[in-house]
Amino acid sequence: MILAATAGFVAIIVAIGPAEPTRDGPPEPVIPAPLAIAEPITPAPDDSPPAPVTPAPVAGAEPVTPAAAPPARREVSDLRPALDLTHLPAEKPLVRDVTPAGITPGPPVRGPLVRVEPPPPELPPPAEIAPPKARTERLYSAVVVDAGRIRAREQDIHLAGIAAPDFEARCGEGTAAWPCGRVARAALRRFIRGRPIECVVPPGAEDIPDPAQCSVGGTDLSHWLVAQGWARNDGDGYAALEDSARTAKLGVWGGGKTGPQAAEAAPPASAPDSAWPISDRVSSTP
């Protein structure tokens, strides 16, 4: 049997060979089966491929199985289904134990993982701020202007707690007047002798105040001037020293003489308050 297809027609041709002879007599004549001619195929109006043609059955011929149609085209999205994790147990999170060999593993993790915020850093306790303290500043090459005033860093600093005579001041009356201001400055210069002067800066201040408490070699200059009779007490700090200097006729209280002989040579009122010029800037006790 031969299956032949032409344009628009399908035909089946059965080839019949010679009949096999029989042993009892001549072969029986073979009557050919009628040919079945298929109907013409009309293509579909659309672009889809034509439907398969099933030929008509032929008597005595084996049935022809038509070719299987190609599978329908599937979308790409159908080939990649979404990951389904519903079959996983909720109480067992995906945790991988990475404990190295020889190290005791940690406790098993149960339940869902929860992010824990780190604790805030521990800050040291605030340090107690100590109250500011007084300090001292050292002055080099200070100039002694008069017995109660020095000049340093382009400013004048009066010695606190005293009232000393100006440089041009004169003590005494009439012919007994003498330049007590010049002598008092000279006495202070001899005591300092070029040594540095240390002045106290109060707490919170940035620079040496005016007036200031100053000293040389640990000796308070105001204390020394009042004790030597070259300055008066201006407040309550050196009242006892002034009384002792008056009694001993020292400095301005000695009439121009110093030492033990001043009490004998000087008159009782050699330096009255009215004859003692004082600077306009009078220092006070701090």
C-alpha positions as CSV (number, residue, x, y, z in Angstrom):
1,M,0.0,0.0,0.0
2,I,1.3,3.5,-0.9
3,L,0.0,6.7,0.6
4,A,0.5,9.6,-1.9
5,A,-0.4,13.2,-1.3
6,T,-0.8,15.9,-4.0
7,A,-1.7,19.5,-3.7
8,G,-5.2,19.5,-2.2
9,F,-5.8,15.7,-2.5
10,V,-4.7,12.6,-0.6
11,A,-4.9,9.3,-2.4
12,I,-4.1,5.7,-1.2
13,I,-2.8,3.3,-3.9
14,V,-2.7,-0.3,-3.0
15,A,-0.2,-2.4,-4.9
16,I,-1.2,-5.9,-5.5
17,G,1.4,-8.5,-6.3
18,P,0.9,-11.8,-8.0
19,A,-1.1,-14.4,-6.1
20,E,0.6,-17.1,-4.5
21,P,-0.1,-20.5,-6.2
22,T,-1.9,-23.1,-4.2
23,R,-1.1,-26.7,-4.0
24,D,-4.6,-27.9,-5.0
25,G,-5.2,-25.8,-8.1
26,P,-4.8,-22.6,-9.9
27,P,-4.6,-19.4,-8.0
28,E,-7.8,-17.5,-7.3
29,P,-8.2,-14.2,-9.1
30,V,-7.6,-11.1,-6.9
31,I,-10.1,-8.4,-7.2
32,P,-8.6,-5.0,-6.4
33,A,-10.3,-2.9,-3.8
34,P,-11.7,0.4,-4.8
35,L,-9.6,3.4,-4.3
36,A,-10.7,6.0,-1.8
37,I,-10.1,9.5,-2.9
38,A,-10.1,12.1,-0.1
39,E,-11.9,15.3,-0.4
40,P,-10.0,18.5,-1.1
41,I,-8.6,20.3,1.9
42,T,-9.8,23.8,2.4
43,P,-7.3,25.9,4.4
44,A,-8.6,27.8,7.4
45,P,-9.2,31.5,6.9
46,D,-6.7,32.4,9.7
47,D,-3.0,31.8,9.9
48,S,-3.3,28.7,12.1
49,P,-1.9,25.5,10.6
50,P,-4.4,23.2,8.9
51,A,-6.1,20.5,10.9
52,P,-4.7,17.0,10.3
53,V,-6.5,15.0,7.5
54,T,-7.7,11.5,8.4
55,P,-7.9,9.4,5.3
56,A,-10.9,7.3,4.7
57,P,-10.6,3.7,5.7
58,V,-9.8,1.2,2.9
59,A,-11.2,-2.3,3.1
60,G,-8.5,-4.7,4.0
61,A,-5.9,-2.0,4.7
62,E,-4.2,-1.3,8.0
63,P,-5.5,1.8,9.7
64,V,-3.2,4.8,9.5
65,T,-2.5,6.6,12.8
66,P,-2.3,10.4,12.2
67,A,0.8,12.2,13.5
68,A,0.4,13.8,16.9
69,A,-0.1,17.5,16.9
70,P,2.7,19.6,18.4
71,P,2.2,20.7,21.9
72,A,0.8,24.2,22.4
73,R,3.3,27.0,23.2
74,R,3.5,27.9,26.8
75,E,4.3,31.2,28.3
76,V,7.7,31.7,29.9
77,S,6.1,32.7,33.2
78,D,4.5,29.2,33.4
79,L,7.9,27.6,33.3
80,R,9.2,29.4,36.5
81,P,6.7,28.9,39.3
82,A,7.0,31.0,42.5
83,L,8.9,29.5,45.4
84,D,6.4,28.0,47.8
85,L,7.7,27.9,51.4
86,T,4.4,27.0,53.0
87,H,5.5,23.5,53.6
88,L,8.3,24.6,55.9
89,P,7.5,24.5,59.6
90,A,7.2,28.0,61.2
91,E,8.9,27.0,64.4
92,K,12.2,26.1,62.7
93,P,13.9,29.1,61.2
94,L,16.5,28.8,58.6
95,V,19.6,28.8,60.8
96,R,22.9,27.3,59.9
97,D,25.2,26.3,62.7
98,V,28.7,27.6,62.0
99,T,30.3,26.6,65.3
100,P,33.9,25.4,64.4
101,A,35.2,22.1,65.6
102,G,36.3,21.9,69.1
103,I,34.0,24.7,70.3
104,T,30.9,24.2,72.3
105,P,27.9,25.2,70.2
106,G,25.4,27.7,71.5
107,P,21.9,26.9,72.5
108,P,19.5,25.9,69.8
109,V,17.4,28.7,68.3
110,R,13.7,28.3,68.5
111,G,11.0,30.5,67.1
112,P,11.4,33.2,64.5
113,L,14.5,35.4,64.5
114,V,14.1,38.8,66.1
115,R,16.4,41.7,65.6
116,V,17.6,43.0,69.0
117,E,18.8,46.6,69.1
118,P,22.3,47.0,70.6
119,P,22.5,48.5,74.1
120,P,23.5,52.2,74.3
121,P,27.2,52.7,75.0
122,E,28.1,53.1,78.6
123,L,29.3,56.7,79.1
124,P,31.7,57.5,82.0
125,P,30.1,59.4,84.8
126,P,30.4,63.2,84.3
127,A,33.5,64.5,86.0
128,E,33.0,66.9,88.8
129,I,34.1,70.3,87.6
130,A,36.3,71.8,90.2
131,P,35.7,75.4,91.0
132,P,38.3,77.8,89.5
133,K,41.1,78.6,91.8
134,A,43.3,81.6,92.2
135,R,46.6,81.6,90.4
136,T,49.7,83.6,90.2
137,E,51.5,85.2,87.3
138,R,55.1,86.2,87.3
139,L,56.3,89.5,86.0
140,Y,59.8,90.0,84.8
141,S,61.5,93.4,84.5
142,A,58.7,95.3,86.1
143,V,59.2,99.0,86.6
144,V,58.7,100.5,90.1
145,V,56.8,103.8,89.3
146,D,56.5,104.8,93.0
147,A,56.2,103.1,96.4
148,G,52.7,101.8,95.7
149,R,52.7,101.2,92.0
150,I,54.5,99.1,89.4
151,R,54.3,99.0,85.6
152,A,54.3,95.7,83.6
153,R,52.8,94.6,80.3
154,E,52.1,98.3,79.4
155,Q,49.7,98.7,82.4
156,D,50.0,100.1,85.9
157,I,49.3,97.8,88.8
158,H,48.7,99.3,92.2
159,L,49.6,97.3,95.3
160,A,46.4,96.3,97.1
161,G,45.6,97.3,100.7
162,I,47.9,100.3,101.1
163,A,48.2,104.0,100.3
164,A,51.8,105.0,99.5
165,P,53.2,108.5,98.6
166,D,53.6,109.5,95.0
167,F,57.1,109.9,93.6
168,E,56.9,113.8,93.9
169,A,55.4,113.7,97.4
170,R,57.2,115.6,100.2
171,C,56.7,115.0,103.9
172,G,57.1,117.5,106.7
173,E,56.6,121.3,106.8
174,G,58.7,124.3,105.9
175,T,62.4,123.7,106.0
176,A,61.8,120.2,107.5
177,A,60.0,118.9,104.4
178,W,61.9,116.1,102.6
179,P,61.1,114.1,99.5
180,C,59.5,111.1,101.1
181,G,58.1,109.8,97.8
182,R,61.5,109.5,96.2
183,V,63.0,107.8,99.2
184,A,60.1,105.4,99.5
185,R,60.5,104.4,95.8
186,A,64.2,103.9,96.2
187,A,63.6,101.7,99.3
188,L,61.2,99.5,97.3
189,R,63.6,99.2,94.4
190,R,66.4,98.1,96.7
191,F,64.2,95.5,98.2
192,I,63.1,94.0,94.8
193,R,66.6,94.2,93.3
194,G,65.4,93.1,89.8
195,R,63.8,89.9,91.1
196,P,60.5,88.8,89.4
197,I,57.3,89.9,90.9
198,E,54.4,87.5,91.4
199,C,50.8,88.8,91.4
200,V,47.7,86.9,92.3
201,V,45.0,86.5,89.6
202,P,41.5,85.9,91.2
203,P,39.4,82.9,90.2
204,G,37.8,83.4,86.8
205,A,39.9,86.4,85.9
206,E,42.0,86.3,82.8
207,D,44.7,88.9,83.7
208,I,46.2,90.5,86.7
209,P,43.7,92.9,88.3
210,D,44.3,96.5,89.4
211,P,44.9,96.7,92.4
212,A,46.6,93.3,92.9
213,Q,48.3,91.4,95.7
214,C,51.9,91.0,94.7
215,S,55.0,89.5,96.3
216,V,58.7,89.1,95.8
217,G,60.5,86.0,97.0
218,G,57.4,85.0,99.1
219,T,57.2,88.4,100.8
220,D,54.0,90.5,100.3
221,L,55.1,93.9,99.0
222,S,52.2,95.7,100.7
223,H,53.0,94.1,104.0
224,W,56.7,95.0,103.6
225,L,55.9,98.7,102.7
226,V,53.6,99.2,105.7
227,A,55.9,97.4,108.1
228,Q,58.9,99.6,107.0
229,G,56.8,102.8,107.3
230,W,56.7,103.6,103.6
231,A,53.0,103.2,103.2
232,R,49.8,103.5,105.2
233,N,47.2,100.9,105.8
234,D,44.2,101.3,103.5
235,G,41.6,99.0,105.1
236,D,41.9,96.5,107.9
237,G,44.6,94.3,106.7
238,Y,47.7,96.2,107.8
239,A,46.4,98.4,110.7
240,A,48.6,96.7,113.3
241,L,51.7,97.0,111.1
242,E,51.1,100.8,110.6
243,D,50.8,101.3,114.4
244,S,54.1,99.5,114.9
245,A,55.8,101.6,112.2
246,R,54.5,104.8,113.7
247,T,55.7,103.9,117.2
248,A,59.1,102.9,115.8
249,K,59.4,106.1,113.7
250,L,60.1,104.2,110.6
251,G,60.0,105.4,107.0
252,V,57.8,108.4,106.6
253,W,57.1,108.5,110.3
254,G,60.8,109.1,111.1
255,G,61.3,112.6,109.6
256,G,63.6,111.4,106.8
257,K,65.6,109.1,109.0
258,T,65.3,105.4,109.2
259,G,66.5,103.0,111.9
260,P,66.5,103.2,115.7
261,Q,67.8,106.8,115.7
262,A,64.6,108.0,113.9
263,A,62.6,108.0,117.1
264,E,65.1,110.4,118.8
265,A,65.7,112.8,115.8
266,A,62.3,113.1,114.3
267,P,59.6,115.4,115.8
268,P,56.3,113.7,116.9
269,A,54.3,114.8,113.8
270,S,56.9,114.6,111.0
271,A,54.4,113.2,108.5
272,P,50.9,114.6,109.0
273,D,48.1,113.3,106.8
274,S,47.4,116.7,105.3
275,A,51.0,117.0,104.0
276,W,51.0,113.5,102.4
277,P,49.9,113.7,98.8
278,I,48.2,110.4,97.7
279,S,47.7,109.2,94.1
280,D,44.3,109.6,92.6
281,R,44.2,105.8,92.2
282,V,44.1,104.5,95.8
283,S,44.3,100.8,96.1
284,S,42.1,98.9,98.4
285,T,42.0,95.6,100.2
286,P,41.0,92.7,97.8
